[in-house]
Amino acid sequence: MTFRYIAIDWGSTNLRAWIFDDEVCLERRQSEAGVTKLKGVSPITVLAEITAGWREDSDLPVIMAGLPEQQTDAGTFNSGLLRGIESPALLPQLFEVRAAHVLKALPAEFVSEFLSGLLIGHEVATMTKQLACGTNQSLHAQPITIVAEPKLAARYQAAFNYFQLSTQLVEGDAAFLAGIRNIAYELAN
C-alpha cells in the first residue's frame, strides 16, 4: 500500500510544496508567497494555487512546517470575517464556500475557520447596522459586552474592532455561575 501526501514548507519569504508517493517526490513547486509577502491574498487561495491539481483526493493529507497552524487559521478566519462584514448577502456566500470545497479550491481543513469568520462577520455587521438604526445613542457610548469562552470572545472582538467599537469580555462560565448564584440566593430568601 502506498502513502500519498503533500508537504508544505511555508516560510516568511517563500513557499515550497511537494507531492509524495511514499518516499518518491512526484512534483515540486515553489512560490515567493511567503507569509510576509501575501499582499492581501488569503492563505487559503495561496495554498489552493500551489497545490492545484494535487488535491483530487480530498483525504490527501497536507503536512505543513514553517507557517504555524494558528497563523493559517487566523489568516483563514480573518478572510471569512471580512467577507461576512463587507458582503451582506450571506446565502450566496455559503454556496460559494461549498462550491469551493467541492471543487477542491478550498481544502477541507480551512472550511470551518472560513465559515466561522463569515458567519461572525455577517452577524456583527447586521447587528451593528440594526442597532445604529434603532437608537439615538452612539454605539461608541459604552462598550459591548461579549459573554463567551476566551477563544470565541476574541473572534467576536475582532469583528467589533473592525467597526471601531469597544468591547468588554465576560467569560461564559463566570457569567453562568454568577447567574446561578443569584437564583440560589433569591430562592433561599
C-alpha positions as CSV (number, residue, x, y, z in Angstrom):
1,M,0.0,0.0,0.0
2,T,1.4,3.4,-0.9
3,F,1.0,6.6,1.1
4,R,0.5,9.9,-0.8
5,Y,0.8,13.2,0.9
6,I,1.6,16.9,0.3
7,A,4.5,18.5,2.1
8,I,4.5,22.3,2.6
9,D,7.3,24.5,3.9
10,W,5.8,28.0,4.3
11,G,8.4,30.4,5.5
12,S,8.4,34.2,5.8
13,T,9.6,34.9,2.2
14,N,9.0,31.6,0.2
15,L,6.5,28.8,-0.1
16,R,7.6,25.4,-1.3
17,A,5.4,22.4,-1.9
18,W,6.0,18.7,-2.8
19,I,3.7,15.8,-3.5
20,F,5.0,12.4,-2.5
21,D,4.0,8.9,-3.2
22,D,5.7,7.0,-0.3
23,E,9.3,8.3,-0.5
24,V,9.2,9.3,-4.1
25,C,8.7,13.0,-4.9
26,L,6.3,13.3,-7.8
27,E,6.5,17.0,-8.2
28,R,8.0,20.1,-6.5
29,R,6.7,23.7,-6.7
30,Q,7.9,27.0,-5.3
31,S,6.4,30.4,-4.9
32,E,7.5,33.7,-3.4
33,A,4.2,33.9,-1.5
34,G,5.8,33.6,1.9
35,V,3.9,34.7,5.0
36,T,5.2,38.3,4.8
37,K,4.6,38.5,1.0
38,L,0.9,37.5,0.7
39,K,0.0,41.1,-0.4
40,G,-3.6,40.7,0.8
41,V,-4.2,37.3,-0.8
42,S,-5.7,34.8,1.7
43,P,-3.5,31.8,2.7
44,I,-6.4,29.6,1.5
45,T,-6.0,31.0,-2.0
46,V,-2.2,30.7,-2.0
47,L,-2.4,27.1,-0.7
48,A,-5.0,26.2,-3.3
49,E,-2.8,27.7,-6.1
50,I,0.4,25.9,-5.2
51,T,-1.4,22.6,-4.8
52,A,-3.6,22.9,-7.8
53,G,-4.3,19.5,-9.4
54,W,-2.9,17.6,-6.4
55,R,-6.0,17.5,-4.3
56,E,-8.4,15.4,-6.4
57,D,-8.4,13.1,-3.4
58,S,-9.9,15.2,-0.5
59,D,-8.4,12.7,2.0
60,L,-4.9,13.5,0.8
61,P,-3.1,14.8,3.9
62,V,-1.3,18.2,3.8
63,I,1.7,18.3,6.2
64,M,2.9,21.8,6.9
65,A,6.0,23.3,8.5
66,G,7.2,26.8,8.8
67,L,3.8,28.6,8.9
68,P,2.2,28.0,12.3
69,E,-1.2,26.4,12.1
70,Q,-2.7,29.2,14.3
71,Q,-1.5,31.8,11.7
72,T,-3.1,29.9,8.9
73,D,-6.3,29.5,10.9
74,A,-6.2,33.3,11.8
75,G,-5.5,34.2,8.1
76,T,-8.4,31.9,7.1
77,F,-10.8,33.2,9.8
78,N,-9.9,36.8,9.0
79,S,-10.7,36.3,5.3
80,G,-14.1,34.9,6.2
81,L,-14.7,37.7,8.7
82,L,-14.0,40.4,6.1
83,R,-16.3,38.7,3.6
84,G,-19.1,38.4,6.2
85,I,-18.7,42.1,7.2
86,E,-18.4,43.5,3.7
87,S,-20.9,41.4,1.8
88,P,-24.4,41.5,3.1
89,A,-25.8,38.6,1.1
90,L,-25.0,35.6,3.2
91,L,-26.7,32.7,1.3
92,P,-24.7,33.1,-1.9
93,Q,-21.5,33.2,0.1
94,L,-22.4,29.9,1.8
95,F,-23.0,28.3,-1.5
96,E,-19.7,29.8,-2.8
97,V,-17.8,28.2,0.1
98,R,-19.5,24.8,-0.5
99,A,-18.6,25.0,-4.2
100,A,-15.0,26.0,-3.4
101,H,-14.8,22.9,-1.2
102,V,-16.4,20.6,-3.7
103,L,-14.1,21.9,-6.5
104,K,-11.1,21.5,-4.2
105,A,-10.3,25.2,-4.3
106,L,-10.8,25.3,-0.5
107,P,-9.2,22.5,1.4
108,A,-11.4,20.8,4.0
109,E,-9.1,21.8,6.9
110,F,-9.9,25.5,6.2
111,V,-13.7,25.3,5.6
112,S,-14.7,25.6,9.3
113,E,-12.4,28.6,10.0
114,F,-13.6,30.5,6.9
115,L,-17.2,29.7,7.7
116,S,-16.7,30.8,11.3
117,G,-15.3,34.1,10.2
118,L,-18.0,34.5,7.6
119,L,-20.9,33.9,10.0
120,I,-19.5,36.0,12.8
121,G,-18.7,38.9,10.4
122,H,-22.2,38.8,9.0
123,E,-23.8,38.6,12.4
124,V,-21.8,41.5,13.8
125,A,-22.3,43.7,10.7
126,T,-26.1,43.0,10.7
127,M,-26.4,43.7,14.4
128,T,-24.3,46.8,14.2
129,K,-26.5,48.2,11.4
130,Q,-29.7,47.3,13.3
131,L,-28.5,48.9,16.5
132,A,-27.4,52.1,14.7
133,C,-30.8,52.4,13.0
134,G,-32.8,51.7,16.2
135,T,-31.2,54.1,18.7
136,N,-30.4,57.7,19.0
137,Q,-27.3,56.9,21.1
138,S,-23.9,56.3,19.6
139,L,-22.8,52.7,19.5
140,H,-19.5,54.1,20.8
141,A,-21.1,55.4,24.0
142,Q,-20.4,52.3,26.0
143,P,-18.6,49.0,25.4
144,I,-20.4,46.0,24.1
145,T,-20.3,43.0,26.4
146,I,-19.3,39.7,24.9
147,V,-20.2,36.7,27.0
148,A,-18.3,33.6,25.7
149,E,-15.2,31.4,26.3
150,P,-12.0,33.3,25.6
151,K,-11.3,31.9,22.1
152,L,-14.8,32.7,20.8
153,A,-14.9,36.0,22.5
154,A,-11.6,37.0,20.7
155,R,-13.3,36.2,17.4
156,Y,-16.3,38.5,18.1
157,Q,-13.9,41.1,19.5
158,A,-12.1,41.1,16.1
159,A,-15.4,41.8,14.3
160,F,-16.4,44.6,16.7
161,N,-12.8,46.1,16.3
162,Y,-13.5,46.4,12.5
163,F,-16.3,48.8,13.4
164,Q,-14.1,50.5,16.0
165,L,-16.4,49.5,18.8
166,S,-15.1,48.9,22.2
167,T,-15.9,45.6,24.0
168,Q,-15.7,44.1,27.4
169,L,-15.3,40.4,27.9
170,V,-17.1,38.2,30.4
171,E,-16.0,34.6,30.5
172,G,-19.0,32.3,29.8
173,D,-18.6,30.1,32.9
174,A,-18.2,33.1,35.2
175,A,-21.5,34.6,33.8
176,F,-23.3,31.3,34.2
177,L,-22.2,30.7,37.8
178,A,-22.9,34.3,38.8
179,G,-26.5,33.9,37.4
180,I,-26.9,30.6,39.2
181,R,-25.7,32.1,42.5
182,N,-28.2,34.9,42.1
183,I,-31.0,32.4,41.5
184,A,-29.9,30.3,44.5
185,Y,-29.8,33.4,46.7
186,E,-33.3,34.5,45.6
187,L,-34.7,31.0,46.2
188,A,-33.1,30.9,49.7
189,N,-34.6,34.3,50.7
